[in-house]
C-alpha cells in the first residue's frame, strides 16, 4: 500500500463517520465494524511509517552524537572562561561600589562640616568647603567593559524547608495520584481528592 492510497482512505474516514448513528443493535453492529475498520487503518498507517521512524531516530541519534562530539568541548571551554570573566567583573564591580560608598561618605562628612560652619555664621567658609569637596573628590575607577559581554544578574531560589512553603507554590503529584486511584478505585481515600470513573469506548480487532 502506498502513502497516496493511505491519504485517500484517511480523508474519507471522517465523512463516513458522520453518517453513522446508533439507535439499534443493527446500527450498533455497523458502527462497531466501522470502528474496527478504523483501528485496522491506523495500524496500517503505523506499520507503514515504522521503518521510516526507525531510520529517522537512528539518523537523529547519530546527528546528535556528532554535534555533541564537537560542541561539548566548546561548551566546556565557554563555561571555564565565563566563570573567569564573571569572577573578574564581579570583583571590579565590588571595588567600584566600595569606592562609590567611600566617596559618598567623604562628601557627606564635608557637607556636614559645611552645615556646621553655616550654623556658626561662617557662610563663606561653608561654601569653600563644598567647592573643595567637589574639586578634590576622589575619582571613581572607570567601569570595566568587555565588548559584547556583560554581567547578567538573575534571581532564582532554593528550597530550604518544604514544610514551610505556602501551598499555592506546590503542585499536585499527578503520576502518584493516577497510580493510587487506578489501584484503589472506589476505595481511594485521599483528603481533598474525589476518585470517579470515566466511561469510554475501547475496540479490539
C-alpha positions in Angstrom: 0.0 0.0 0.0 1.3 3.4 -1.0 1.2 6.6 1.1 -1.1 8.2 -1.6 -3.7 5.4 -1.1 -3.5 5.8 2.7 -4.1 9.5 2.3 -7.2 8.9 0.2 -8.6 6.5 2.7 -7.8 8.8 5.7 -9.6 11.8 4.2 -12.7 9.7 3.6 -13.0 8.3 7.1 -14.4 11.5 8.9 -17.1 11.8 6.2 -18.1 8.2 6.6 -18.2 8.5 10.4 -20.5 11.5 10.1 -23.2 9.3 8.5 -23.2 6.8 11.4 -25.9 6.9 14.0 -26.5 4.3 16.7 -30.2 3.6 17.6 -30.5 -0.2 17.4 -28.5 -3.4 17.7 -28.1 -3.5 13.9 -26.7 0.1 13.7 -24.5 -0.6 16.8 -23.0 -3.6 15.0 -22.4 -1.4 11.9 -20.8 1.3 14.0 -18.6 -1.3 15.8 -17.5 -2.8 12.4 -16.6 0.7 11.2 -14.5 1.3 14.4 -12.7 -2.0 13.7 -12.0 -0.8 10.1 -10.6 2.5 11.5 -8.4 0.6 14.0 -7.0 -1.6 11.2 -6.4 1.5 9.1 -4.5 3.2 11.9 -2.4 0.1 12.4 -1.6 0.1 8.7 -0.5 3.7 8.9 1.7 2.9 11.9 3.2 -0.1 10.2 3.8 1.9 7.0 5.8 4.6 8.8 7.5 2.5 11.4 10.6 1.7 9.3 10.9 5.4 8.4 10.6 6.3 12.1 13.3 3.9 13.0 15.6 5.2 10.3 14.8 8.8 11.4 15.5 8.0 15.1 18.8 6.4 14.2 19.8 9.3 12.0 18.8 11.8 14.7 20.8 9.9 17.4 23.8 9.8 15.1 23.5 13.5 14.3 23.2 14.5 18.0 26.2 12.4 18.8 28.3 14.1 16.1 27.1 17.6 17.3 27.9 16.7 20.9 31.3 15.5 20.0 32.2 18.9 18.6 30.0 21.1 20.8 30.6 19.6 24.2 34.3 20.6 24.4 33.4 24.1 23.1 30.7 24.4 25.8 33.2 23.3 28.5 35.7 26.0 27.3 32.9 28.6 27.2 32.0 27.7 30.8 35.5 27.9 32.0 36.2 31.4 30.5 32.7 32.7 31.5 33.5 31.8 35.2 36.8 33.6 35.0 35.2 36.7 33.4 32.4 36.6 35.9 34.9 36.5 38.8 36.8 39.5 37.4 33.8 41.6 36.6 32.2 40.9 39.9 35.4 41.8 41.7 35.7 45.1 39.8 32.1 45.9 40.4 32.6 45.4 44.2 35.7 47.6 44.1 33.7 50.3 42.3 30.8 50.0 44.7 33.1 50.3 47.6 34.8 53.4 46.1 31.4 55.0 45.5 30.4 54.4 49.1 33.6 55.8 50.4 33.2 58.9 48.1 29.6 59.3 49.3 30.8 59.2 53.0 33.6 61.7 52.3 31.1 64.0 50.6 28.6 63.6 53.5 31.3 64.4 56.1 32.4 67.5 54.2 28.8 68.8 53.7 28.1 68.1 57.4 31.1 70.2 58.2 29.8 72.9 55.9 26.4 72.9 57.5 28.0 73.2 61.0 30.0 76.2 59.7 26.8 77.8 58.4 25.1 77.3 61.7 28.0 79.2 63.3 27.6 82.0 60.7 30.7 81.2 58.6 28.8 81.1 55.2 31.9 81.8 53.1 33.8 79.1 54.9 30.9 76.7 54.3 30.8 77.4 50.6 34.6 77.0 50.4 34.3 73.6 52.0 31.7 72.5 49.5 33.7 73.7 46.5 36.9 72.0 47.8 35.0 68.7 48.3 33.6 68.9 44.7 37.0 69.8 43.3 39.1 67.3 45.3 36.6 64.4 45.3 38.3 61.1 44.8 37.8 60.0 41.2 36.0 56.7 40.8 37.6 53.8 38.9 36.2 53.6 35.4 33.7 50.8 34.7 35.3 47.6 33.3 33.8 46.6 29.9 34.2 43.7 27.5 32.8 44.1 24.0 29.6 42.1 23.7 30.0 40.6 27.2 28.4 41.8 30.5 27.2 40.5 33.8 23.6 39.4 33.8 22.0 39.1 37.2 19.1 36.7 37.7 17.1 36.0 40.8 16.5 32.3 41.5 15.7 30.2 44.5 16.4 27.0 46.5 14.0 25.2 48.9 15.3 25.3 52.4 12.2 23.8 54.2 9.5 22.3 52.1 7.1 22.2 55.1 7.1 26.0 55.2 6.4 26.6 51.5 2.8 28.0 51.0 0.5 25.6 49.2 0.0 27.9 46.3 3.6 27.3 45.3 3.2 23.5 45.4 1.9 21.2 42.5 -0.1 18.0 42.5 1.9 14.8 42.0 -0.3 13.6 39.1 1.7 10.4 38.5 1.3 9.2 42.1 -2.3 10.2 42.2 -3.2 8.4 39.0 -1.4 5.3 40.1 -3.2 5.3 43.5 -6.6 5.9 42.0 -6.2 3.1 39.4 -5.1 0.7 42.1 -7.7 1.6 44.9 -10.6 2.6 42.5 -13.7 3.4 44.6 -11.8 2.7 47.8 -9.5 5.7 47.2 -9.2 7.7 50.4 -7.0 10.8 49.9 -8.1 14.0 51.7 -9.1 16.6 49.2 -9.3 14.1 46.3 -12.5 12.6 44.8 -12.0 9.5 42.7 -14.5 8.9 40.0 -14.9 6.6 37.0 -14.9 7.7 33.4 -16.6 5.7 30.6 -15.2 5.5 27.1 -15.3 3.0 24.2 -12.5 0.6 23.5 -12.5 -1.5 20.4 -10.4 -4.6 19.7 -9.8 -6.2 16.3 
